[in-house]
Amino acid sequence: MAAAPACACRGGVSLCFATAGGVKALALSAFTLVWTHSIAKVDWQEDWRVTPAGLELVQARVKGTGPGMEPPPEARLVDGWFQWQPKRPPMQEVVLGNSGAAGEWRLCHDGQCRTLSEIVGHPIGANVTTMKICSDP
């Protein structure tokens, strides 16, 4: 998993998580989002950048395959992970669903991973969380 450093937030943006319980802002310029497939029990990881243009998906990795987790044809096997660089424009927000069947989304940076519940300070449960850029306070 790639370590993503915390930042002084050049460009005046931070990463925000909007949940039913409020909004939590993190001063990050890059991070890795991790989740586990509910049936195949394999991890999926995505490296993201927080930019003034939006959330930029830099690289994706999957540790095996499962229903709905097939790597694209351009993926390459590196150290047991299928890796590729998705080609998509920066996004203003990303909606993270949670079935409750596979554990929580985890956000990793500075060599540590925390669940979204740990980050926002309350249990998220099977609710939707919106990940988006927000202006620095």
Backbone as CSV, one residue per row, in Angstrom:
resi,resn,N_x,N_y,N_z,CA_x,CA_y,CA_z,C_x,C_y,C_z
1,MET,0.835,-1.154,0.000,0.000,0.000,0.000,0.881,1.218,0.000
2,ALA,0.509,2.213,-0.770,1.310,3.417,-0.879,1.059,4.328,0.308
3,ALA,2.109,4.880,0.854,1.967,5.840,1.939,1.747,7.206,1.324
4,ALA,0.758,7.911,1.809,0.455,9.234,1.286,0.687,10.262,2.383
5,PRO,1.510,11.266,2.123,1.854,12.221,3.163,0.730,13.192,3.477
6,ALA,0.719,13.692,4.725,-0.165,14.793,5.077,0.408,16.040,4.423
7,CYS,-0.364,17.106,4.382,0.119,18.268,3.652,-0.173,19.559,4.380
8,ALA,0.422,20.613,3.887,0.068,21.956,4.311,-1.072,22.449,3.424
9,CYS,-1.583,21.590,2.567,-2.722,21.805,1.685,-2.540,22.968,0.748
10,ARG,-1.535,22.849,-0.082,-1.328,23.818,-1.142,-2.578,23.848,-2.001
11,GLY,-2.901,24.981,-2.504,-4.084,25.080,-3.344,-5.358,25.298,-2.563
12,GLY,-5.305,25.273,-1.235,-6.456,25.611,-0.424,-7.564,24.590,-0.375
13,VAL,-7.275,23.322,-0.610,-8.310,22.300,-0.511,-7.904,21.216,0.474
14,SER,-8.909,20.580,1.054,-8.729,19.453,1.959,-9.654,18.340,1.504
15,LEU,-9.553,17.200,2.172,-10.445,16.076,1.916,-11.540,16.110,2.967
16,CYS,-12.793,16.048,2.541,-13.919,16.050,3.467,-14.742,14.781,3.307
17,PHE,-15.234,14.290,4.441,-16.165,13.167,4.468,-17.474,13.671,5.034
18,ALA,-18.557,13.572,4.264,-19.886,13.967,4.717,-20.667,12.703,5.045
19,THR,-21.127,12.626,6.297,-21.904,11.479,6.765,-23.216,11.987,7.353
20,ALA,-24.059,11.064,7.773,-25.316,11.448,8.409,-25.049,12.253,9.688
21,GLY,-23.852,12.085,10.275,-23.520,12.778,11.520,-22.746,14.068,11.346
22,GLY,-22.520,14.519,10.107,-21.803,15.766,9.900,-20.678,15.624,8.886
23,VAL,-19.766,16.597,8.908,-18.655,16.643,7.959,-17.337,16.671,8.728
24,LYS,-16.372,15.896,8.250,-15.034,15.859,8.832,-14.034,16.209,7.738
25,ALA,-13.181,17.210,7.988,-12.154,17.622,7.024,-10.792,17.106,7.463
26,LEU,-10.007,16.640,6.497,-8.647,16.172,6.739,-7.693,16.937,5.830
27,ALA,-6.603,17.424,6.385,-5.598,18.158,5.611,-4.659,17.157,4.952
28,LEU,-5.079,16.620,3.812,-4.298,15.623,3.078,-4.152,16.059,1.624
29,SER,-3.028,15.727,1.036,-2.884,15.947,-0.395,-2.959,14.634,-1.163
30,ALA,-2.767,13.502,-0.456,-2.819,12.180,-1.089,-3.171,11.148,-0.026
31,PHE,-3.823,10.066,-0.457,-4.213,9.004,0.472,-4.515,7.747,-0.310
32,THR,-4.631,6.634,0.396,-5.043,5.365,-0.193,-6.367,4.963,0.444
33,LEU,-7.339,4.624,-0.400,-8.635,4.146,0.053,-8.640,2.629,-0.114
34,VAL,-9.035,1.897,0.931,-8.976,0.433,0.932,-10.327,-0.129,1.364
35,TRP,-10.752,-1.215,0.711,-11.919,-1.962,1.171,-11.750,-3.418,0.817
36,THR,-12.580,-4.255,1.454,-12.528,-5.702,1.261,-13.820,-6.161,0.591
37,HIS,-13.682,-6.965,-0.452,-14.846,-7.490,-1.169,-15.662,-8.369,-0.233
38,SER,-16.984,-8.183,-0.238,-17.847,-8.884,0.719,-17.914,-10.388,0.504
39,ILE,-17.720,-10.872,-0.725,-17.805,-12.313,-0.993,-16.426,-12.937,-1.131
40,ALA,-15.579,-12.367,-1.987,-14.255,-12.943,-2.247,-13.262,-12.680,-1.127
41,LYS,-13.555,-11.692,-0.258,-12.686,-11.345,0.880,-11.277,-10.963,0.443
42,VAL,-11.163,-10.283,-0.707,-9.877,-9.777,-1.167,-9.901,-8.255,-1.112
43,ASP,-8.739,-7.666,-0.897,-8.649,-6.215,-0.785,-8.548,-5.524,-2.135
44,TRP,-9.110,-4.345,-2.181,-9.016,-3.425,-3.301,-8.439,-2.143,-2.726
45,GLN,-7.484,-1.528,-3.418,-6.865,-0.291,-2.962,-6.846,0.714,-4.097
46,GLU,-7.048,1.969,-3.746,-6.965,3.047,-4.717,-6.138,4.183,-4.130
47,ASP,-5.214,4.710,-4.912,-4.422,5.867,-4.519,-5.076,7.107,-5.107
48,TRP,-5.315,8.106,-4.265,-6.001,9.334,-4.649,-5.146,10.552,-4.341
49,ARG,-5.349,11.622,-5.111,-4.770,12.936,-4.825,-5.914,13.930,-4.635
50,VAL,-5.731,14.841,-3.688,-6.684,15.915,-3.445,-6.118,17.159,-4.123
51,THR,-6.797,17.646,-5.140,-6.298,18.784,-5.922,-7.398,19.846,-6.037
52,PRO,-7.049,21.074,-6.374,-8.087,22.093,-6.587,-9.081,21.697,-7.683
53,ALA,-8.659,20.859,-8.631,-9.554,20.405,-9.702,-10.508,19.309,-9.241
54,GLY,-10.233,18.662,-8.114,-11.080,17.593,-7.596,-10.265,16.424,-7.100
55,LEU,-10.940,15.324,-6.830,-10.291,14.096,-6.371,-9.793,13.332,-7.596
56,GLU,-8.496,13.091,-7.615,-7.874,12.438,-8.767,-7.478,11.008,-8.407
57,LEU,-8.048,10.038,-9.107,-7.713,8.627,-8.917,-6.434,8.343,-9.697
58,VAL,-5.362,8.006,-8.974,-4.038,7.859,-9.567,-3.743,6.421,-9.954
59,GLN,-4.024,5.471,-9.055,-3.740,4.063,-9.311,-4.724,3.201,-8.536
60,ALA,-5.046,2.025,-9.090,-5.909,1.054,-8.425,-5.197,-0.291,-8.387
61,ARG,-5.483,-1.069,-7.326,-4.891,-2.395,-7.151,-5.940,-3.333,-6.568
62,VAL,-5.895,-4.586,-6.998,-6.749,-5.608,-6.404,-5.906,-6.859,-6.173
63,LYS,-6.113,-7.492,-5.022,-5.311,-8.645,-4.600,-6.053,-9.927,-4.973
64,GLY,-6.374,-10.090,-6.226,-7.128,-11.262,-6.680,-8.362,-10.785,-7.419
65,THR,-9.244,-11.698,-7.708,-10.458,-11.345,-8.428,-11.667,-11.879,-7.690
66,GLY,-12.802,-11.378,-8.043,-14.062,-11.811,-7.454,-15.188,-11.193,-8.250
67,PRO,-16.432,-11.534,-7.934,-17.569,-10.976,-8.667,-17.538,-9.449,-8.638
68,GLY,-17.487,-8.838,-9.816,-17.445,-7.389,-9.905,-16.085,-6.779,-9.615
69,MET,-15.049,-7.594,-9.463,-13.711,-7.092,-9.131,-12.675,-7.504,-10.170
70,GLU,-13.104,-7.715,-11.383,-12.165,-8.120,-12.413,-11.285,-6.935,-12.790
71,PRO,-9.956,-7.116,-12.766,-9.083,-6.016,-13.195,-9.233,-5.796,-14.700
72,PRO,-9.012,-4.566,-15.163,-9.138,-4.293,-16.596,-7.998,-4.935,-17.377
73,PRO,-8.128,-5.019,-18.696,-7.112,-5.672,-19.529,-5.718,-5.061,-19.391
74,GLU,-5.619,-3.766,-19.105,-4.304,-3.127,-18.994,-3.617,-3.362,-17.644
75,ALA,-4.285,-4.024,-16.705,-3.700,-4.290,-15.390,-2.508,-5.227,-15.510
76,ARG,-1.528,-5.014,-14.662,-0.323,-5.846,-14.618,-0.170,-6.422,-13.218
77,LEU,0.256,-7.672,-13.130,0.477,-8.323,-11.849,1.839,-7.897,-11.301
78,VAL,1.832,-7.223,-10.137,3.050,-6.737,-9.493,2.982,-7.109,-8.012
79,ASP,3.909,-7.948,-7.559,3.968,-8.364,-6.150,2.632,-8.906,-5.640
80,GLY,1.938,-9.672,-6.469,0.682,-10.299,-6.059,-0.551,-9.417,-6.217
81,TRP,-0.376,-8.198,-6.716,-1.488,-7.279,-6.915,-1.649,-6.981,-8.401
82,PHE,-2.892,-7.007,-8.900,-3.172,-6.489,-10.230,-3.237,-4.971,-10.095
83,GLN,-2.392,-4.243,-10.851,-2.310,-2.793,-10.738,-2.578,-2.138,-12.087
84,TRP,-3.205,-0.970,-12.061,-3.439,-0.200,-13.272,-3.677,1.263,-12.902
85,GLN,-3.621,2.108,-13.929,-3.851,3.543,-13.753,-5.147,3.913,-14.465
86,PRO,-6.228,4.095,-13.697,-7.508,4.465,-14.325,-7.386,5.798,-15.049
87,LYS,-8.067,5.918,-16.148,-8.065,7.147,-16.947,-9.413,7.827,-16.769
88,ARG,-9.479,8.745,-15.821,-10.709,9.491,-15.608,-10.360,10.879,-15.104
89,PRO,-11.199,11.859,-15.399,-10.922,13.216,-14.937,-11.142,13.327,-13.423
90,PRO,-10.567,14.357,-12.797,-10.806,14.568,-11.357,-12.307,14.701,-11.087
91,MET,-12.727,14.203,-9.922,-14.131,14.214,-9.547,-14.338,15.150,-8.360
92,GLN,-15.438,15.865,-8.341,-15.741,16.763,-7.230,-16.140,15.994,-5.979
93,GLU,-16.749,14.820,-6.174,-17.113,13.987,-5.027,-17.214,12.529,-5.458
94,VAL,-17.065,11.646,-4.464,-17.183,10.208,-4.667,-18.081,9.678,-3.564
95,VAL,-19.123,8.957,-3.917,-20.056,8.410,-2.940,-19.611,6.994,-2.578
96,LEU,-19.403,6.763,-1.285,-18.948,5.469,-0.778,-20.114,4.769,-0.093
97,GLY,-20.583,3.681,-0.687,-21.648,2.898,-0.085,-21.065,1.894,0.892
98,ASN,-21.893,1.351,1.754,-21.438,0.369,2.728,-22.563,-0.625,2.985
99,SER,-22.376,-1.847,2.505,-23.404,-2.872,2.682,-23.438,-3.399,4.108
100,GLY,-22.358,-3.183,4.846,-22.268,-3.734,6.189,-21.787,-5.177,6.188
101,ALA,-21.574,-5.777,4.999,-21.198,-7.185,4.903,-19.694,-7.413,4.817
102,ALA,-18.908,-6.367,4.620,-17.475,-6.581,4.381,-16.580,-5.722,5.252
103,GLY,-17.103,-5.130,6.271,-16.286,-4.215,7.057,-16.341,-2.837,6.436
104,GLU,-15.555,-1.949,6.990,-15.613,-0.550,6.576,-14.558,-0.171,5.566
105,TRP,-14.805,0.937,4.901,-13.791,1.590,4.095,-12.678,2.000,5.045
106,ARG,-11.442,1.942,4.560,-10.299,2.379,5.355,-9.510,3.408,4.552
107,LEU,-9.057,4.425,5.234,-8.243,5.451,4.612,-6.842,5.350,5.196
108,CYS,-5.837,5.305,4.320,-4.452,5.155,4.753,-3.622,6.345,4.305
109,HIS,-2.799,6.840,5.221,-1.810,7.866,4.904,-0.795,7.900,6.042
110,ASP,0.384,8.363,5.729,1.482,8.397,6.707,1.715,7.025,7.348
111,GLY,1.505,5.944,6.584,1.779,4.600,7.067,0.748,4.030,8.021
112,GLN,-0.381,4.723,8.214,-1.433,4.231,9.102,-2.766,4.184,8.376
113,CYS,-3.588,3.180,8.733,-4.927,3.055,8.166,-5.957,3.179,9.285
114,ARG,-7.037,3.896,8.990,-8.138,4.040,9.945,-9.462,3.852,9.210
115,THR,-10.445,3.307,9.904,-11.773,3.176,9.308,-12.419,4.557,9.228
116,LEU,-13.428,4.671,8.371,-14.144,5.942,8.291,-14.811,6.284,9.612
117,SER,-15.308,5.280,10.342,-15.905,5.544,11.656,-14.882,6.160,12.615
118,GLU,-13.650,5.649,12.580,-12.598,6.226,13.425,-12.295,7.663,13.011
119,ILE,-12.292,7.918,11.721,-11.969,9.258,11.220,-13.042,10.265,11.598
120,VAL,-14.307,9.919,11.381,-15.385,10.885,11.646,-15.802,10.917,13.112
121,GLY,-15.388,9.927,13.890,-15.653,9.959,15.327,-16.977,9.372,15.766
122,HIS,-17.633,8.635,14.889,-18.877,7.946,15.252,-19.098,6.792,14.280
123,PRO,-19.858,5.757,14.697,-20.113,4.633,13.791,-20.886,5.081,12.552
124,ILE,-20.423,4.645,11.388,-21.093,4.986,10.135,-22.161,3.955,9.801
125,GLY,-21.896,2.699,10.152,-22.858,1.651,9.843,-22.998,1.455,8.346
126,ALA,-24.181,1.077,7.904,-24.418,0.798,6.483,-24.934,2.038,5.762
127,ASN,-24.458,3.207,6.155,-24.880,4.456,5.537,-23.896,4.912,4.470
128,VAL,-24.346,5.782,3.609,-23.526,6.353,2.547,-22.646,7.462,3.130
129,THR,-21.399,7.518,2.658,-20.482,8.598,2.997,-20.048,9.249,1.692
130,THR,-20.055,10.573,1.666,-19.597,11.286,0.476,-18.200,11.827,0.744
131,MET,-17.274,11.471,-0.140,-15.890,11.937,-0.062,-15.766,13.044,-1.098
132,LYS,-15.274,14.221,-0.689,-15.178,15.340,-1.632,-14.083,16.301,-1.223
133,ILE,-13.763,17.197,-2.144,-12.825,18.249,-1.788,-13.605,19.320,-1.049
134,CYS,-12.921,20.018,-0.175,-13.542,21.138,0.521,-12.482,22.211,0.702
135,SER,-12.906,23.423,0.887,-11.971,24.523,1.079,-11.330,24.425,2.442
136,ASP,-10.046,24.800,2.525,-9.377,24.827,3.817,-10.085,25.822,4.725
137,PRO,-10.185,25.469,6.013,-10.842,26.402,6.954,-10.014,27.646,7.145
